């Protein structure tokens, strides 16, 4: 595809809370702003059932609604969201070159805000039954388990929140937690403990997902304390065991990553490559909270403005 | 005659919103089957796609062949509706 003649002020890679927050700030400042999103606009926020810890919503808010409101606000000031993917990023001179599904593009600055994606369990049966018994999105696939048994794997906020969501469909849910305690917030833990459909199993590793005739029938767990294998009969498994940063497109960009693959930045949220900034869950040191991502997006936008002002476009 | 497009969705599915938004941006019309409202049609999704997930998009071509796109997959959806 041909290269665009336009040199964009800023291209944001991702359109989750961090990027959309940044886009509100940059586009309000008349900084021409283009976002690329290959998944869901609003990011993981949009596939979360309910967000209870984002300020401004005393009764909580549906993730889908919050994500869409972020989008509407950014678009109100002129930000443009392209549904597509950025495959590579490379800065040459003062210009950042991006290879995208919409063609080759150029920008004076870039914000990396691609967030993270769910980690797999990597146990036998997981890949075989993925999408037809093994899932990562309760709000997408929970409806298939009306009056069924389910297993949820994970110990964080996502696992607790999504297990609670799935109770609207399933008759009972076994939650398998590898460690001896939850990593979720106290409010969610209390809700889980009080829910009659949910049963929590600590010190329980997930060893295998077993099926018959193309359908999941059980999860084999292992009690780490007793050393015993235990069968959990189920119709489906929802896995929320962690997040990994989305950075594949930064290979050869010069942007530095930490040992876990998160993007390293300075105090201005600028990466090792001047003009390429980073915010949100993909950033090294991020707290993986929506409110933090939104704050980082705003901070990054101010740094981008400062960067662009120091490098005025020659007329 | 244009292609007939059917999307299987649920009330809470963000990826379904993205598929609809993409089809809207391309000026395509489509039928929505909401599985929260029509749970009896879940078996149809499994039969057509082999998957227990939404969105599932069925594209019926002019020659009556049918294409199935599972999830929000632009690299498959875009050529299927072109």
Interface residues (C-beta under 8 A of the other chain):
Chain A: X38 X39 X40 X41 X42 X46 X47 X49 X62 X63 X64 X67 X68 X83 X84 X85 X101 X131 X132 X133 X135 X137 X139 X140 X141 X142 X143 X144 X146 X165 X214 X236
Chain B: X10 X12 X13 X14 X15 X16 X17 X18 X21 X22 X25 X35 X36 X39 X42 X45 X46 X50 X51 X52 X53 X54 X55 X70 X71 X72 X74 X75
